[in-house]
């Protein structure tokens, strides 16, 4: 217990030396818990979404369009057929809604796939 009563002067001397060795911008209560003002948390906006659209043409077979919808857009056969018929009857149909990067990728996959099989199928995207 005698050491405890002798230690406070030594501790205060060490604290003074420690404060002197710290960088000039260090707060005076370094190492102690202190109240700090926190900035209000900024609300992040959700990224905009884009529709991927298939455009009708008179040359691409309906079965090929169904195949694209099943392979690239992961539609089941029934849903792919419904979208294909909508494209056929109305001239345009929505394949899916994605973030910008994913939508761009899907459009390019459709165009590359159609080109590889010699079909003039067109695909585009628009902001949802």
C-alpha positions, 0 to 999 in steps of 0.5 A: 500500500505504501507504493500507491501513496508514492505512485500518484506524483510519479503518475502525474509526471508520466502523464505530463511527459506523455502529453508532451510526446503526443502530436499537437492535434491530440485532444487533451483527454487522450485515452479517456472516454469523452462525449463527442458530437456525432454527425447525423447519418446521411441517407443513401439513395437507392440506385436507379433501376432500368427495364430491359426491353426486347423489341419485335422483329419479323425474322427472329423465331419465337422459340429463340426468343423464349430460349433467350428469356429462359437462359439469360433472364432465368424465366421459366418456360411459361413466363418466357412464353408470355413475355415472348407473346407480348413482344410479338403482339405489342412490339416490345416487352419487359424482360426484367428490371435491374440496376444500371450495370446489370441491365447493360450486361443483360442487353449485351448478352442478348445482342451477342447471343442473337448475333452468334445465331445470326438473328437481328433481335434487338434489345435495349434498356430504359430507366424504370 
